[in-house]
Amino acid sequence: MISIKIYKKGEDVLIAACDEKLLGKKFEEGKFQIYVSPGFYEGERVTIEVLKKFLEEATIANLVGQETINCAIEMGIIDPNCVIKIKGVPHAQMVKMMI
């Protein structure tokens, strides 16, 4: 399952999503670190199909974990070359540019 939390501010919709098993864990490697904070990422538990629907509406996304990242790559909203791994855990961010 994926944990997803939605933040709305004006026209922006930020999606924070992670593989559920990563909640509350911290990963460090060299100068990089990420804390998968329950305060930021913990929310509704959803399937990949539901995550896709939320990501279609997102203007900003902060994504952590193999399942979550694979979904975004399959949708074409994350370039696999732009994914960083910290202790083997993939992390990526997306911003839709509105013109």
C-alpha positions as CSV (number, residue, x, y, z in Angstrom):
1,M,0.0,0.0,0.0
2,I,0.9,3.6,-0.5
3,S,0.5,6.3,2.2
4,I,-0.7,9.6,0.6
5,K,-1.4,13.0,2.1
6,I,-2.8,15.9,0.1
7,Y,-2.1,19.5,0.8
8,K,-4.0,22.3,-1.0
9,K,-3.1,25.9,-1.2
10,G,-4.8,28.1,-3.8
11,E,-4.4,26.4,-7.2
12,D,-1.6,24.1,-6.0
13,V,-2.2,20.5,-5.0
14,L,0.8,18.9,-3.3
15,I,0.9,15.1,-3.0
16,A,3.2,13.5,-0.4
17,A,3.3,9.8,-1.1
18,C,5.5,7.0,0.1
19,D,5.6,3.2,0.3
20,E,3.8,2.5,3.6
21,K,6.6,0.4,5.0
22,L,8.9,3.4,4.9
23,L,6.9,5.7,7.2
24,G,8.9,6.9,10.2
25,K,12.3,5.7,8.8
26,K,15.4,7.8,8.2
27,F,17.9,7.1,5.5
28,E,21.4,8.7,5.2
29,E,24.1,8.3,2.7
30,G,27.0,10.8,2.3
31,K,25.6,14.3,2.3
32,F,22.0,13.1,1.5
33,Q,19.4,12.2,4.0
34,I,15.7,11.8,4.1
35,Y,13.3,11.3,7.0
36,V,10.0,9.8,5.8
37,S,8.1,11.8,8.4
38,P,4.7,10.5,9.4
39,G,3.7,14.1,10.0
40,F,4.2,14.9,6.3
41,Y,3.6,11.6,4.5
42,E,1.1,9.6,6.6
43,G,-2.4,9.8,5.4
44,E,-4.9,7.7,3.5
45,R,-3.6,4.2,2.5
46,V,-4.3,3.7,-1.2
47,T,-3.6,1.3,-4.1
48,I,-1.4,2.2,-7.1
49,E,-4.5,2.8,-9.2
50,V,-5.8,5.3,-6.7
51,L,-2.3,7.0,-6.4
52,K,-2.4,7.5,-10.2
53,K,-5.7,9.4,-10.0
54,F,-4.2,11.7,-7.3
55,L,-1.0,12.2,-9.2
56,E,-2.9,13.3,-12.3
57,E,-4.3,16.2,-10.3
58,A,-1.1,17.1,-8.5
59,T,0.8,20.3,-9.3
60,I,3.6,19.2,-6.9
61,A,4.6,15.8,-5.7
62,N,7.1,14.5,-3.2
63,L,7.6,10.8,-3.6
64,V,9.5,8.1,-1.7
65,G,9.8,4.4,-2.2
66,Q,10.1,1.9,-5.1
67,E,6.4,1.3,-5.6
68,T,5.5,4.9,-5.4
69,I,8.3,6.0,-7.8
70,N,7.6,3.2,-10.3
71,C,4.0,4.4,-10.5
72,A,5.1,8.0,-11.3
73,I,7.7,6.7,-13.9
74,E,5.1,4.6,-15.6
75,M,2.8,7.6,-15.8
76,G,5.5,9.7,-17.4
77,I,5.6,12.3,-14.7
78,I,9.0,11.4,-13.3
79,D,12.1,10.8,-15.5
80,P,14.0,7.8,-14.2
81,N,17.2,9.7,-14.6
82,C,16.0,12.3,-12.1
83,V,15.4,9.8,-9.2
84,I,18.0,9.9,-6.4
85,K,18.6,6.9,-4.1
86,I,19.5,7.3,-0.5
87,K,20.6,4.0,1.0
88,G,18.8,2.3,-1.9
89,V,15.5,4.1,-1.3
90,P,14.3,6.1,-4.3
91,H,13.2,9.7,-3.9
92,A,11.9,12.2,-6.5
93,Q,10.0,15.4,-6.7
94,M,7.7,16.8,-9.4
95,V,6.5,20.2,-10.2
96,K,4.0,21.0,-13.0
97,M,4.9,24.3,-14.7
98,M,1.8,26.2,-15.6
99,I,2.1,28.8,-18.4
